[in-house]
Amino acid sequence: MLVKFSHILRSVAEKSRVTLVTGNQSADMDSVVSAIAYSTLSSKSLVLPLINIPRQDFDLRRDIVHVMKHSDINVKDLIFLDDIESCWDQLAKTKVDLVLVDHNKPQGDVVNNLMNELGATVVGIIDHHEDEKLFTNASPRIIKKSGSCVSLVLNHFKEQVARIDPKLAKLFLSPLVIDTSGLKHRVEQVDKDALELLLPKLQADQAFLQAWTNELNTAKQNVEGLSLRDLLRKDYKEYRTVGISSMVVSLDYLSRFDLLPSLESWIKERKLDIAIIMTSYNDKKFHREIMFHGDDAKIRSLLNQIQEPLGLEPLAKYPFSFEQREPVNSRKQVAPLVNNWLDAQGL
């Protein structure tokens, strides 16, 4: 199945109805593939995936680049934020609907401008994060615990999944195995059901699943040649005045960079009060670290609310750096605590 989404976007006629399916701001494997899966499986016309980053940032996501090489979808045919901006006048003459996957509250200036300036409406949500209680009339509105959001998408389109080819099946499988460590951790029944939908297309056994998981993890953890700014924006989400960058390296690894001055520049570029770095790495056992930089008073206020729930133990490496006693707490658990603090501060 060869789909040139960007070509379709540029050929949309006046007064058409266009549905953009967008993942979250981090544009990780789950967000990107969930958007593609929803778009290709939907039976409605003009349903297009929107990758919620600039096109130039896509190459930083080496696991997704690797996966796309195995599919019939060319990266140059995907739609990025730049494409939306270049088609803005054209989109202004159409009716734009939005479907949110892998998040349930719109993220990023471009998506919010589609709503505020062009009157785009959120008509659907499929997600596995904490429910923000927005867009309650959306249909579908599926917010349910799962290892991977793509599992929810595949189960929603069960009949259509039965008709896909092996290359699409392998693409759709990829976030599922990445997010569940090869179906070994954080697996819910909906993930098992999604796997059962895909396996007949792949004729895959456990050895194949493990090999593909290892191959994708190797690509994901390859940060060779990336600058600190690359690492900061590689897996990044913004929550009003707080930005969180997730990295698959340790704080010790980051010491090779001029870290603190670079964080100051990042804070100015993104207009943040606080920049948070969350690291995860294996050193005989799995570790998570977290570091805060920015407005000292606001960092202390935030820590008063989140240090105990997250089990943060101070480190001497950098100011406001910590080891997480409970490494299960990823950004998915940290972000709601940050949002609660922002609400309390009126920020």
C-alpha positions as CSV (number, residue, x, y, z in Angstrom):
1,M,0.0,0.0,0.0
2,L,1.8,3.1,-1.2
3,V,0.2,6.3,0.2
4,K,1.4,9.8,-0.7
5,F,-0.3,11.7,2.1
6,S,1.5,15.0,1.4
7,H,0.5,14.9,-2.3
8,I,-3.1,14.4,-1.2
9,L,-3.0,17.3,1.2
10,R,-1.8,19.6,-1.6
11,S,-4.5,18.5,-3.9
12,V,-7.4,19.0,-1.5
13,A,-10.2,20.9,-3.2
14,E,-12.0,24.0,-1.8
15,K,-14.8,23.3,0.6
16,S,-13.6,19.7,1.2
17,R,-13.6,18.1,4.6
18,V,-10.1,17.1,5.7
19,T,-9.4,15.0,8.8
20,L,-5.9,15.3,10.2
21,V,-4.9,12.5,12.6
22,T,-2.1,13.8,14.9
23,G,0.0,12.1,17.5
24,N,1.6,13.9,20.4
25,Q,4.5,16.4,20.4
26,S,7.2,13.8,21.1
27,A,6.4,12.1,17.8
28,D,7.7,8.8,19.1
29,M,7.1,5.5,17.4
30,D,3.7,5.0,19.0
31,S,2.4,8.5,18.0
32,V,3.7,8.3,14.5
33,V,2.5,4.8,13.7
34,S,-0.8,5.3,15.5
35,A,-1.5,8.3,13.3
36,I,-0.6,6.4,10.1
37,A,-2.6,3.3,11.2
38,Y,-5.7,5.4,11.9
39,S,-5.4,7.2,8.6
40,T,-4.8,4.1,6.5
41,L,-7.4,2.0,8.2
42,S,-10.2,4.6,8.2
43,S,-12.9,4.0,5.6
44,K,-13.6,7.8,5.4
45,S,-12.0,9.9,2.7
46,L,-9.3,12.5,3.2
47,V,-8.1,11.1,6.5
48,L,-4.4,12.1,6.7
49,P,-1.7,11.6,9.4
50,L,0.0,14.7,10.7
51,I,3.4,14.1,12.3
52,N,3.5,16.7,15.1
53,I,7.1,17.9,14.6
54,P,9.0,19.9,11.9
55,R,10.2,17.6,9.0
56,Q,13.9,18.3,9.9
57,D,13.4,16.7,13.3
58,F,12.3,13.3,12.0
59,D,15.8,11.9,11.3
60,L,16.5,12.2,15.0
61,R,14.0,9.3,15.6
62,R,16.2,6.6,14.2
63,D,13.9,3.7,15.2
64,I,11.1,5.2,13.2
65,V,13.3,5.9,10.3
66,H,14.4,2.3,10.4
67,V,10.8,1.0,10.5
68,M,9.7,3.2,7.6
69,K,12.4,1.7,5.4
70,H,10.6,-1.6,5.8
71,S,7.2,-0.1,4.7
72,D,5.8,1.1,1.4
73,I,5.3,4.6,2.9
74,N,8.1,7.0,2.0
75,V,9.0,9.5,4.7
76,K,8.9,12.3,2.2
77,D,5.3,11.5,1.6
78,L,4.3,12.0,5.3
79,I,2.8,15.3,6.5
80,F,4.7,17.4,9.0
81,L,4.1,20.7,10.7
82,D,5.9,22.5,7.9
83,D,3.5,21.1,5.3
84,I,0.5,22.4,7.3
85,E,2.0,25.8,7.4
86,S,2.8,25.8,3.7
87,C,-0.8,24.8,2.9
88,W,-2.4,27.1,5.4
89,D,-4.3,29.3,2.9
90,Q,-5.6,26.2,1.2
91,L,-6.7,24.6,4.5
92,A,-8.5,27.8,5.4
93,K,-10.9,27.2,2.5
94,T,-11.7,23.7,3.8
95,K,-13.3,22.2,6.9
96,V,-10.6,20.7,9.1
97,D,-11.4,17.9,11.6
98,L,-8.8,16.6,14.1
99,V,-8.3,13.1,15.6
100,L,-5.9,12.9,18.5
101,V,-4.0,9.7,19.0
102,D,-1.6,8.9,21.8
103,H,-2.8,12.1,23.6
104,N,-6.1,13.6,24.4
105,K,-5.3,17.3,24.8
106,P,-4.0,19.2,21.7
107,Q,-0.3,19.8,21.7
108,G,1.8,22.4,19.9
109,D,1.3,25.8,18.3
110,V,0.4,24.5,14.8
111,V,-2.4,22.2,16.1
112,N,-3.8,24.8,18.4
113,N,-3.7,27.4,15.6
114,L,-5.7,25.0,13.4
115,M,-8.3,25.1,16.1
116,N,-8.1,28.8,17.1
117,E,-7.6,30.3,13.6
118,L,-9.2,27.8,11.2
119,G,-11.9,26.5,13.5
120,A,-10.7,22.9,13.4
121,T,-12.7,20.6,15.7
122,V,-11.5,17.5,17.6
123,V,-13.9,14.8,16.4
124,G,-12.0,11.7,17.6
125,I,-9.6,10.5,20.3
126,I,-7.7,7.2,20.9
127,D,-5.3,7.4,23.7
128,H,-3.8,5.6,26.7
129,H,-2.7,8.6,28.9
130,E,-4.6,10.2,31.8
131,D,-8.0,11.5,30.6
132,E,-8.0,15.3,30.5
133,K,-11.8,15.2,30.3
134,L,-11.9,17.3,27.1
135,F,-13.9,16.8,23.8
136,T,-16.4,14.5,25.5
137,N,-18.6,14.4,22.3
138,A,-15.7,13.0,20.2
139,S,-16.4,9.7,18.4
140,P,-14.5,7.5,18.8
141,R,-13.4,8.6,22.2
142,I,-11.3,5.7,23.5
143,I,-9.1,6.5,26.5
144,K,-8.0,3.2,28.0
145,K,-4.9,1.6,29.6
146,S,-2.7,-0.2,27.1
147,G,1.0,-0.8,26.6
148,S,0.8,0.9,23.3
149,C,-1.7,3.3,21.8
150,V,-1.5,1.5,18.4
151,S,-3.1,-1.5,20.0
152,L,-6.2,0.6,20.7
153,V,-6.2,1.9,17.1
154,L,-5.9,-1.7,15.7
155,N,-8.7,-3.0,17.9
156,H,-11.0,-0.1,16.8
157,F,-10.4,-1.1,13.2
158,K,-10.5,-4.9,13.5
159,E,-12.2,-5.6,10.2
160,Q,-9.9,-3.3,8.3
161,V,-6.8,-4.9,9.9
162,A,-7.8,-8.2,8.4
163,R,-7.2,-6.7,4.9
164,I,-3.8,-5.2,5.4
165,D,-0.6,-6.5,3.8
166,P,2.5,-7.9,5.7
167,K,4.5,-4.7,5.3
168,L,1.8,-2.6,7.0
169,A,1.4,-5.3,9.7
170,K,5.1,-5.1,10.5
171,L,4.8,-1.3,10.7
172,F,1.9,-1.5,13.0
173,L,3.6,-4.1,15.1
174,S,6.6,-2.0,15.8
175,P,5.4,0.4,18.5
176,L,3.6,-2.5,20.2
177,V,6.8,-4.5,20.7
178,I,8.9,-1.4,21.5
179,D,6.5,-0.1,24.2
180,T,6.1,-3.6,25.8
181,S,9.7,-4.8,25.5
182,G,8.6,-7.6,23.1
183,L,5.2,-8.2,24.8
184,K,7.0,-8.8,28.2
185,H,6.2,-5.7,30.2
186,R,3.2,-3.4,30.7
187,V,1.1,-5.7,28.5
188,E,-2.7,-5.3,28.7
189,Q,-5.4,-7.5,27.1
190,V,-5.9,-5.0,24.3
191,D,-2.2,-5.4,23.4
192,K,-2.6,-9.2,23.2
193,D,-5.7,-8.8,21.1
194,A,-3.8,-6.4,18.7
195,L,-1.0,-8.9,18.4
196,E,-3.5,-11.6,17.5
197,L,-4.8,-9.4,14.7
198,L,-1.3,-8.9,13.2
199,L,0.3,-12.3,13.6
200,P,-1.7,-14.0,10.7
201,K,-0.2,-11.4,8.4
202,L,3.3,-11.9,9.6
203,Q,3.5,-15.6,10.2
204,A,5.7,-14.6,13.1
205,D,6.9,-16.6,16.0
206,Q,8.4,-15.5,19.4
207,A,11.9,-15.6,17.9
208,F,10.8,-13.1,15.2
209,L,9.2,-10.8,17.8
210,Q,12.3,-10.8,19.9
211,A,14.6,-10.2,17.0
212,W,12.5,-7.3,15.7
213,T,12.3,-5.8,19.2
214,N,16.1,-6.0,19.5
215,E,16.6,-4.4,16.1
216,L,14.3,-1.5,16.9
217,N,15.8,-0.9,20.3
218,T,19.3,-0.8,18.8
219,A,18.1,1.9,16.4
220,K,16.3,3.8,19.1
221,Q,19.3,3.9,21.4
222,N,21.7,5.0,18.7
223,V,22.6,8.6,19.6
224,E,25.9,8.6,17.8
225,G,26.7,12.0,16.4
226,L,23.7,13.8,18.0
227,S,24.3,17.1,19.7
228,L,22.8,18.1,23.1
229,R,20.2,20.2,21.3
230,D,19.4,17.1,19.1
231,L,18.9,15.1,22.3
232,L,16.7,17.8,23.9
233,R,14.3,17.8,20.9
234,K,14.5,14.1,20.0
235,D,11.7,13.1,22.4
236,Y,10.3,16.3,23.7
237,K,6.9,17.4,25.1
238,E,5.9,20.8,26.4
239,Y,3.4,21.6,29.1
240,R,2.8,25.3,29.1
241,T,6.0,26.7,30.6
242,V,7.7,23.3,31.4
243,G,9.4,21.3,28.8
244,I,10.3,17.6,29.3
245,S,13.0,15.9,27.2
246,S,13.3,12.1,27.5
247,M,16.6,10.6,26.6
248,V,18.0,7.0,26.4
249,V,21.4,8.1,28.0
250,S,22.6,8.9,31.5
251,L,23.4,12.2,33.1
252,D,27.0,11.0,33.0
253,Y,26.8,10.7,29.3
254,L,25.5,14.3,29.1
255,S,28.6,15.6,30.9
256,R,30.5,15.4,27.6
257,F,28.4,18.5,26.6
258,D,28.4,22.0,28.0
259,L,25.2,21.0,29.7
260,L,24.1,23.9,31.9
261,P,24.8,26.8,29.4
262,S,23.1,24.7,26.7
263,L,20.1,24.3,28.9
264,E,19.9,28.0,29.4
265,S,19.9,28.5,25.6
266,W,17.2,25.8,25.3
267,I,15.0,27.6,27.9
268,K,15.3,30.9,26.1
269,E,14.5,29.3,22.7
270,R,11.4,27.5,24.0
271,K,10.4,30.3,26.4
272,L,10.3,28.0,29.4
273,D,10.3,28.4,33.2
274,I,11.7,24.9,33.7
275,A,13.4,22.4,31.5
276,I,13.3,18.8,32.7
277,I,15.6,16.0,31.4
278,M,14.5,12.5,32.1
279,T,17.1,9.8,31.4
280,S,16.7,6.0,31.2
281,Y,19.6,3.6,30.7
282,N,20.8,0.1,31.7
283,D,23.9,-0.4,33.8
284,K,23.4,-4.0,35.0
285,K,20.0,-2.7,36.1
286,F,17.5,-0.3,34.7
287,H,17.9,3.4,35.9
288,R,15.9,6.5,35.5
289,E,17.3,10.0,36.4
290,I,15.6,13.3,36.4
291,M,17.1,16.8,36.3
292,F,15.5,20.3,36.5
293,H,16.9,23.5,35.3
294,G,15.5,27.0,35.1
295,D,13.8,29.3,37.7
296,D,15.1,28.0,41.0
297,A,12.1,29.2,43.0
298,K,9.7,27.5,40.7
299,I,11.8,24.3,40.6
300,R,11.7,24.1,44.4
301,S,7.9,24.7,44.4
302,L,7.5,21.9,41.8
303,L,9.7,19.6,43.8
304,N,7.7,20.1,47.0
305,Q,4.8,18.5,45.1
306,I,6.5,15.8,43.1
307,Q,9.7,14.7,44.9
308,E,7.9,12.3,47.3
309,P,5.4,10.8,44.9
310,L,8.2,10.1,42.4
311,G,10.7,8.8,45.0
312,L,13.5,11.2,44.0
313,E,16.9,10.7,45.6
314,P,19.3,13.7,45.2
315,L,22.4,13.3,43.1
316,A,25.6,15.3,43.3
317,K,26.1,15.4,39.5
318,Y,24.2,18.7,38.8
319,P,21.9,21.0,40.8
320,F,18.4,19.6,41.1
321,S,19.4,16.2,39.7
322,F,17.9,13.0,41.1
323,E,17.8,9.2,40.8
324,Q,14.3,7.8,40.7
325,R,13.7,5.1,43.3
326,E,10.7,3.9,41.2
327,P,12.1,3.6,37.6
328,V,8.6,2.6,36.4
329,N,7.7,6.3,36.5
330,S,8.2,7.6,33.0
331,R,7.1,10.9,31.5
332,K,3.6,9.4,31.3
333,Q,3.5,9.5,35.1
334,V,5.5,12.7,35.6
335,A,3.5,14.9,33.2
336,P,0.2,14.8,35.1
337,L,2.1,15.8,38.3
338,V,3.6,18.7,36.4
339,N,0.2,19.8,35.0
340,N,-1.3,19.7,38.5
341,W,1.5,22.0,39.7
342,L,1.0,24.3,36.8
343,D,-2.7,24.5,37.5
344,A,-2.0,25.3,41.2
345,Q,0.4,28.0,40.2
346,G,-2.0,29.5,37.6
347,L,0.6,29.1,34.9
